[in-house]
Amino acid sequence: MALDMATAQKTILDFLEGKAKSKTKFYFNDFCDLFPDEKSRDVKKVLTELVKGEKIVYWSSGSTTMYGLKGLGKHADGEE
């Protein structure tokens, strides 16, 4: 089953906004859990489009990759 890009993006943004007060970054697998019947590659495409559209940001510590809403929490351009 192919993901509808707009619906999937809304689902991800709603998830992130709902958790914003308690947690600002999430692992890729957290988003895969939102779409249990979909391939992880399709979920990755949705996340990539959200990053390109600057709605979410990609964060990496070198060994850990996470995603979060833009402007919330610590991100690469705001860390010391």
Contact map, one row per residue, 1 for C-alpha under 8 A:
11100000000000000000000000000000000011000000000000000000000000000000000000000000
11110000000000000000000000000000000001000100000000000000000000000000000000000000
11111011000000000000000000000000000001000110000000000000000000000000000000000000
01111111000000000000000000000000000000000000000000000000000000000000000000000000
00111111100000000000000000000000000000000000010000000000000000000000000000000000
00011111110000000000000000000000000000000000000000000000000000000000000000000000
00111111111000000000000000000000000000000000000000000000000000000000000000000000
00111111111100000000000000000000000000000000010000000000000000000000000000000000
00001111111110000000000000000000000000000000011001000000000000000000000000000000
00000111111111000000000000000000000000000000000000000000000000000000000000000000
00000011111111100000000000000000000000000000000000000000000000000000000000000000
00000001111111110000000000000010010000000000000000000000000000000000000000000000
00000000111111111000000000000000000000000000000000000000000000000000100000000000
00000000011111111100000000000000000000000000000000000000000000000000000000000000
00000000001111111110000000000000000000000000000000000000000000000000000000000000
00000000000111111111000100000000000000000000000000000000000000000001100000000000
00000000000011111111000000000000000000000000000000000000000000000000100000000000
00000000000001111111100000000000000000000000000000000000000000000000000000000000
00000000000000111111111100000000000000000000000000000000000000000000000000000000
00000000000000011111111100000000000000000000000000000000000000000000000100000000
00000000000000000111111100000000000000000000000000000000000000000000000000000000
00000000000000000011111100000000000000000000000000000000000000000000000000000000
00000000000000000011111111000000000000000000000000000000000000000000000000000000
00000000000000010011111111000000000000000000000000000000000000000001100110000000
00000000000000000000001111100000000000000000000000000000000000000111100010000000
00000000000000000000001111110110000000000000000000000000000000000111000000000000
00000000000000000000000011111110000000000000000000000000000000001110000000000000
00000000000000000000000001111111000000000001000000000000000000001110000000000000
00000000000000000000000000111111100000000000000000000000000000000000000000000000
00000000000000000000000001111111110000000000000000000000000000000000000000000000
00000000000100000000000001111111111000000010000000000000000000000000000000000000
00000000000000000000000000011111111101010010000000000000000000000000000000000000
00000000000000000000000000001111111100000000000000000000000000000000000000000000
00000000000100000000000000000111111100000000000000000000000000000000000000000000
00000000000000000000000000000011111111000010000000000000000000000000000000000000
00000000000000000000000000000001111111000000000000000000000000000000000000000000
10000000000000000000000000000000001111100000000000000000000000000000000000000000
11100000000000000000000000000001001111110110000000000000000000000000000000000000
00000000000000000000000000000000000011111110000000000000000000000000000000000000
00000000000000000000000000000001000001111111000000000000000000000000000000000000
00000000000000000000000000000000000000111111100000000000000000000000000000000000
01100000000000000000000000000000000001111111110000000000000000000000000000000000
00100000000000000000000000000011001001111111111000000000000000000000000000000000
00000000000000000000000000010000000000011111111100000000000000000000000000000000
00000000000000000000000000000000000000001111111110000000000000000000000000000000
00001001100000000000000000000000000000000111111111000000000000000000000000000000
00000000100000000000000000000000000000000011111111100000000000000000000000000000
00000000000000000000000000000000000000000001111111110000000000000000000000000000
00000000000000000000000000000000000000000000111111111000000000000000000000000000
00000000100000000000000000000000000000000000011111111111000000000000000000000000
00000000000000000000000000000000000000000000001111111111110000000000000000000000
00000000000000000000000000000000000000000000000111111110000000000000000000000000
00000000000000000000000000000000000000000000000011111111000000000000000000000000
00000000000000000000000000000000000000000000000001111111100000000000010000000000
00000000000000000000000000000000000000000000000001111111100000000000110000000000
00000000000000000000000000000000000000000000000001101111110000000011110000000000
00000000000000000000000000000000000000000000000000100111111000000011110000100000
00000000000000000000000000000000000000000000000000100001111100001111000000000000
00000000000000000000000000000000000000000000000000000000111110001111000000110000
00000000000000000000000000000000000000000000000000000000011111111100000000010000
00000000000000000000000000000000000000000000000000000000001111111000000000000000
00000000000000000000000000000000000000000000000000000000000111111000000000000000
00000000000000000000000000000000000000000000000000000000000111111000000000000000
00000000000000000000000000000000000000000000000000000000000111111100000000000000
00000000000000000000000000110000000000000000000000000000011111111110000000000000
00000000000000000000000011110000000000000000000000000000011100011111000000000000
00000000000000000000000011110000000000000000000000000001111000001111100000000000
00000000000000010000000111000000000000000000000000000001111000000111110100000000
00000000000010011000000110000000000000000000000000000011100000000011111100000000
00000000000000000000000000000000000000000000000000000111100000000001111100000000
00000000000000000000000000000000000000000000000000000000000000000000111110000000
00000000000000000001000100000000000000000000000000000000000000000001111111100000
00000000000000000000000110000000000000000000000000000000000000000000001111100000
00000000000000000000000000000000000000000000000000000000000000000000000111110110
00000000000000000000000000000000000000000000000000000000101000000000000111111110
00000000000000000000000000000000000000000000000000000000001100000000000001111110
00000000000000000000000000000000000000000000000000000000000000000000000000111110
00000000000000000000000000000000000000000000000000000000000000000000000001111111
00000000000000000000000000000000000000000000000000000000000000000000000001111111
00000000000000000000000000000000000000000000000000000000000000000000000000000111
